[in-house]
């Protein structure tokens, strides 16, 4: 992230206002305003972790290649829906060229997405095919959360071909992406002998997931499989299995392959991961925004980036350039 230098008192005031609004990625020296460079606004529920970090790397790296500055705004978590809505409104006031958005709760964004459209600012779903529950995105680059649920179900059936009990760390309470994944997962296992015996939502934190997974292992000492909504939960589960000496005995299934998830898989403590391609999702979101800004025809308007099932056997053959940000990169 570039640090803005306060070259003049007036420009310094503008920069301080941007910082107060929650911008975490701005041009050096306020060049967005000084040089009139086109700017992409990015609004996410969070900017940290194994999902958002590679998405933001894809966005910022591709934007640089195409000549855009980027303003990244962080709502600080899925519980801060109102803050994210306000931050998107701030991007409209700043008259950014386009907004790349992943909503914490699409139902809360109908008004602000309509405002963007009225201002002639394209809104591109980046990480989510939906930008608001009642207003269609101008474009979207994502992986279907329902499809992730279907792929997780395939993983469960692969790991438990004869069926068995599973416990579920379902994701943040009220997060539509987590609900969609689990709903579609349940649809697919309905006709099998796989049975969910425990299900728990929680904040998106690996330490919390570790504590909950430890509780599952104490309550169900012989349980054969644990499900995590993404790798924040999956890492917690894998560490719990590792601490209990049950790697390989308790199968661990989750979505998103970040660096820590890869480490747990190499340690034999994660068995099946549905990998998304968040770097590619970010890049495609920028390319779509670029075409919309230039008034070029965009076809298709929505791209569902393929999912990649990963096992311990296939891990070394995987091209991770579309999956993980460079080691140590932060937004």
N, C-alpha and C positions, 0 to 999 in steps of 0.2 A: 504494500500500500504506500503510495507516494505521500509525502508530507508537504502541505501547502505552506509557502513562505509568505509572510505578510509584507509585500513590497511597498504598499502605500497604506495610509490609514483607511482610505475608502475601500480598497480591495481587501484589507484585513478584516473590515467589518463584514463584508460579504462572506469571506471564508468562515468567520466565526459563526455567522448565521447558518451556513451550511452544516457546520459541525454540530450546532445546537439542534438542527433538524434530524440529526442521526446519520449524516453521510459519512461513510467510512472509506470511500474510494473517490478521490477528486484529483483534478489535474494539478501538477506542480505549478505554484505561483498563480493559481486561478486562471490558467490559460483557456479554460472552457469559455469564460466570459471575455477575456482579453482578445482572443484570437477567433472567437466565434466558431470553434470546432464543434461538430455534431456530438451530442452526448446521449448515451444510453443510461436510463435509470433502472436500477435493479432493486426489487423489494422481496425479501425472504423472511420467513418466520425466525430463522436463525442463520448465522453465517459460519458456524463452527461445526466440526464433526466430519465423519467419513462420507457423508452424503453431500452436504452443502459445499465443503471445501473444493472437491473436484468439479462440481458444477460451476462454481465461481472462477476456478482456474480456466475452464473452458471458455467462459464468457469473457474474462478480461484478456486472455491471450488472443482470442479471435477478434475481439474489438480492436485491439492494438494493431493487428494485421490489416484491418479494414479502415483504420484511421479514426476511430471513435474514442472519446473519453468515456469513463464509466463512473457513475455515482452508485455506490452500494449502500443499501440501508438495511439495518439489522433490527428486527423487532425484539430480539432477546428471548424468544421461546414461543411455543404454540399457545401459551396462555395469554399472550399479549396481542390479541387480535385487533383491538381498537388502536393500539400503537401502530401496527402495520398498516391499517387503513389510513391513519393520519400521515404516515410516511409516504404512502402512495399519493395522497393529496398534495403533499409538499413537492413531489416530483412533477406533478401537473403544473403547480405554480412556477416551478423553475423552467418550465417549457422545454423539457427534455425531448429528444427526437422520437424516442420510443421507450416503452417500459417493459422490462422482462420481469415476470411475476410468478411466484409460487405462493398461493394464498393459504394461510393457516386454516381458514374456514370460509369456503366460497360464498356461503350465504350472507356473509357480512360485507362483501365487496361489490354488490350490485350497483350501489349509488356511485362509488368512486370510479368504477370501470366505465359507467355511463358518462361521468365527467370527463374522463380521458378521451373517450370517443368524441364527445362534443367539442373538445379542444383540438381534435384532429391528431391525437397521439395514439399510435398503434399500441395495443397491449398483447404481448406474446407470452403465452404460458410456457414456462421454462422449468421443467421438472413436474409440471402438472398440466394435463390436457384441459383443465377447467380453471378459468380465472374468476368466475362469479357464477352463482347458481342459476341466474336468470339472464345473463348476458354472455353471448358467445365471444370467445377469444378471436382476435384478428388472425392469429396463428398459434401453433403450439408444438413444442418439442418435448416429448416425455416418454415414459413407459407406463402403460396402463396398470394401475394398482390392482385391478381385478385380475389381469393377466399374471401379475406377480403372485397373487393368491393361488391361481391355477398351477403355476410352476412350483410353488411351495408344496402344494398338494401332491404333485408328481414326485417331489423329493421325499415326502413322508411315505408315499406308497413304495418308493424304491428302498428306503431304509427299513420299512416295516412291511414286507410283502405279505406276511401272515396276519397283519393287523396288530393292535396293541393300544395301550393307553398313552396319551400325551398330555403334557401341561403347557400352557400358552402364556407367554408374556406378550400381550396384545398391542402394546404401543401407548402413546399418550391418550388420556381420556378426551374424547370428542374430536380427535384428529381424523378427518375423513379418509386420508390415505391408509391409515392403519385399519380402520373399520372396513374399507373396501377390500383390502387384502384378506382379512380374516373371513369376511362374508363369502368371498369366492372360494377360499380354502375350504370352508365348511361345506359349501355346495358339492365340491368334488369328493370329499371323503364320506359324504352321507351314505353312500351305498357300499362302503367298505367296512372292515372290522376295526378301523381306527376310531378310537373314542377319546374325546376331550374330557378329562376328569377335573381339570382346574384351569381357570382363566383369570388373568389379572392385568389391569391397566396401571400405568404409572408414568411419572415424568420421564423424559428421555435422557437418562443418565446411567452410565455403565455401572456405577457403584450401587445405585438403587436396584438395577437389574441383577447384579451379583447377589444382593441381600435376598431378593425375592426368589431367585433361582435356588439359593441355599435352602430357603424355606420349602420350596417344592421337593428338593431332594431329601429333606428330613421327613416330610409328610408322606412322600411316595418313594421309599428307598429303592424300589425295584422298577421304577418307571423307565421305559426304554427310549423315550424321545422327548426333547424339549424344543418348543417353537419360539423364535424371536421375531418380532415384527420387522426389525432391521438390525444392522450389525451393532448398534449401541446396546440393544437387548441381547443380541447373539453373543457379543463379547462377554457380557456379564454372565450369561449362561455357561459359556465355555470355561470361563475362569472358575465358576462354581464346580463344574465337573472335574476340572484339573485339581482344585483344592481337596475334593473328596476322593481323589484317586480313581475317578470313573471315566476318564477319557476313553472313548471307544466302547465302553459298556453302555453309557447313556449317549444316544445319538443326538447331535445338535444341528438344528435346521434354522436358517434365517435368510434374510435378503440383505444385499449390499456388501461388496467386498472391499473394505478399506484396508489400510496397512495392518492394523491390529487384528482384524479378522483373518487376514492372510497368515499372520504369525501364529494364531491359535490353530488354524488349519494345518500348518506345517508341524505344529506340536502334537497333532493327532487328536485335538480336542474340539474341532468343528468338522462336521461330516458332509454337509451339503449346503451350498450357498447359492442363492439365485442372484447373480451379479447383474446389476444395471450398468449402463455406460454413461455416468454422469458428466464426464468431460465432453463426450460427444453431444450429449443433450445441451450443454451450455453453448458449445460451438454452433450447433444447428439453430438454437434460439437467436443468436446474434446474426447469423446469415439470413434468417427469416425477417428479422427486424430491418436489416439493411435493405432487403428487397422492398419491403413495405414503405420504408422511408423514401426510397427512390421511385416509388410508384410503379414498380415492376410487377408483372403477374406472378403470383405465388401459387404453385400447384405441386403437391397437395398443400392444403392449409394446415393440416395436422399430421405430424410424423410420430409414429410409435416406434421408438428405438428398441431393437431386439434385446431380449434378455439372454443371459448366458448362464446355464447351470454349471456350477463348479464343484468338483469333488477333489479329494486329496490326490487322486490318480491323475486328474487333468490339470492341476494347478500350474505345473511347470510349463505347460504348453500354451498358456494363456497370454494373449497380447493385452497388457494392462494400460497401454497408452490412452485408451478411451475410458478407462475405469478409475484410475487413481491420478491425483495431481503429483507433480514431481516431489520427491521426498523433501520435507521441510518447508514447502510452499504454504503460505497463509495469505488470506485476503487482506 
